Amino acid sequence: ALMELFPEINFIPLEDFNYAKNVEILSESNFIFATEGMWTHLSRAMNVYTIAHTVNIQINQNINEQGHFSTPIFDECLTKLEEKCIDLKI
C-alpha cells in the first residue's frame, strides 16, 4: 500500500545472501525498515535512519536512544514508515 501511496520513492528490498550488495543499498538509502537483526545493526552503524520492530524492550530502548525508532508494536512502525515517506516527498 505504501508503494502505491508514494510511487516516487524507490523501495528496494535487501538481498538474502549478498552482503556487498546490501551494503551498497544501505549506503544509498534514506532509511531502512526492518525487523531487528544484522541489517538494522549495520544501518545504524552507517548512520542510516532505522525503523525496527522487535519485542525486546532493551533493544527498543537502545535503538531509540541512538536517535532511530523501534517499538514492539508493528503498527507504530508502519506509522513511522509512512511519516518518513511523507518527509521524503517534501
SVG drawing of the C-alpha trace seen along z (x, -y; Angstrom):
<svg xmlns="http://www.w3.org/2000/svg" viewBox="-2 -20 33 36">
<polyline fill="none" stroke="black" stroke-width="0.4" points="0.0,0.0 2.8,-2.4 4.4,-1.8 1.2,-2.9 0.9,-6.0 4.5,-7.0 5.3,-6.0 8.1,-8.5 10.0,-6.7 12.2,-3.8 11.6,-0.9 14.5,1.6 14.5,4.9 17.7,6.1 19.1,9.3 19.2,12.5 22.8,13.5 24.6,10.7 26.4,8.7 28.3,6.4 25.1,5.5 23.2,4.8 26.0,2.5 25.7,0.7 21.9,0.4 22.2,-0.9 24.8,-3.4 22.4,-4.9 19.3,-4.8 17.5,-7.4 16.2,-4.9 15.7,-1.2 12.6,0.5 13.2,4.0 12.8,6.4 15.7,6.2 18.7,8.1 22.0,7.8 20.9,5.3 19.5,2.9 22.7,3.0 24.7,2.2 22.3,-0.5 22.7,-2.3 26.5,-1.9 26.3,-3.5 24.0,-6.3 21.0,-5.3 17.8,-6.2 16.4,-2.9 12.8,-1.8 13.0,1.5 10.4,3.9 11.3,6.1 9.6,7.3 12.8,7.0 12.3,3.9 16.0,3.4 16.8,3.4 13.9,1.0 15.3,-1.4 18.9,-1.2 17.7,-1.9 15.6,-4.8 18.4,-6.2 20.6,-6.2 18.1,-8.5 16.4,-5.9 13.0,-4.2 12.0,-0.9 8.9,0.5 7.3,3.8 4.0,2.5 4.2,3.2 1.5,0.7 3.7,-2.0 6.5,-1.0 4.2,-1.4 3.1,-4.8 6.7,-5.9 7.5,-4.4 4.7,-6.5 6.0,-9.6 9.4,-9.1 7.9,-8.6 6.0,-11.8 9.2,-13.6 10.9,-12.4 8.2,-13.8 8.5,-17.3"/>
</svg>
